[in-house]
């Protein structure tokens, strides 16, 4: 008699919850939007459930498919969030070693006695 494999299906469900909770809930706050650590924690729990469900299964065909789909979703999500959301290159950004544009604070900082140079950090927003 075949039993319902709760860990396996819970792992798939948890994978889907991780993806959709990031999209619809966790993108609201920068701490969970910029690095989706909440989704990664849920993915880790889902992997534990998937492995437990796979090991528990008597027949391995359906559990293999469910596990493969879950892992594929995790990989697609991770690639999409980390690589797919990179900011586009800026043609107007100064290059390393290029003379910085003049502005009052820079001239004042360079005029300070004992100053050999100034380190400028340009932050580019993409929103």
ChimeraX attribute file (.defattr): number of C-alpha atoms within 10 A of each C-alpha:
attribute: neighborCount
match mode: 1-to-1
recipient: residues
	/A:1	2
	/A:2	7
	/A:3	8
	/A:4	9
	/A:5	16
	/A:6	13
	/A:7	21
	/A:8	28
	/A:9	19
	/A:10	16
	/A:11	26
	/A:12	23
	/A:13	13
	/A:14	22
	/A:15	26
	/A:16	19
	/A:17	16
	/A:18	22
	/A:19	22
	/A:20	13
	/A:21	14
	/A:22	19
	/A:23	13
	/A:24	9
	/A:25	12
	/A:26	20
	/A:27	15
	/A:28	11
	/A:29	9
	/A:30	10
	/A:31	12
	/A:32	15
	/A:33	16
	/A:34	13
	/A:35	13
	/A:36	19
	/A:37	14
	/A:38	17
	/A:39	25
	/A:40	17
	/A:41	12
	/A:42	18
	/A:43	24
	/A:44	16
	/A:45	15
	/A:46	28
	/A:47	22
	/A:48	15
	/A:49	21
	/A:50	29
	/A:51	16
	/A:52	16
	/A:53	23
	/A:54	21
	/A:55	14
	/A:56	16
	/A:57	18
	/A:58	12
	/A:59	11
	/A:60	11
	/A:61	10
	/A:62	12
	/A:63	21
	/A:64	17
	/A:65	11
	/A:66	18
	/A:67	22
	/A:68	14
	/A:69	14
	/A:70	24
	/A:71	18
	/A:72	12
	/A:73	17
	/A:74	22
	/A:75	12
	/A:76	13
	/A:77	18
	/A:78	16
	/A:79	12
	/A:80	12
	/A:81	15
	/A:82	13
	/A:83	10
	/A:84	11
	/A:85	10
	/A:86	10
	/A:87	11
	/A:88	7
	/A:89	7
	/A:90	8
	/A:91	7
	/A:92	6
	/A:93	10
	/A:94	12
	/A:95	9
	/A:96	7
	/A:97	6
	/A:98	7
	/A:99	8
	/A:100	11
	/A:101	7
	/A:102	8
	/A:103	8
	/A:104	7
	/A:105	9
	/A:106	15
	/A:107	11
	/A:108	9
	/A:109	13
	/A:110	13
	/A:111	12
	/A:112	10
	/A:113	7
	/A:114	7
	/A:115	9
	/A:116	9
	/A:117	11
	/A:118	10
	/A:119	6
	/A:120	8
	/A:121	6
	/A:122	8
	/A:123	7
	/A:124	9
	/A:125	6
	/A:126	7
	/A:127	4
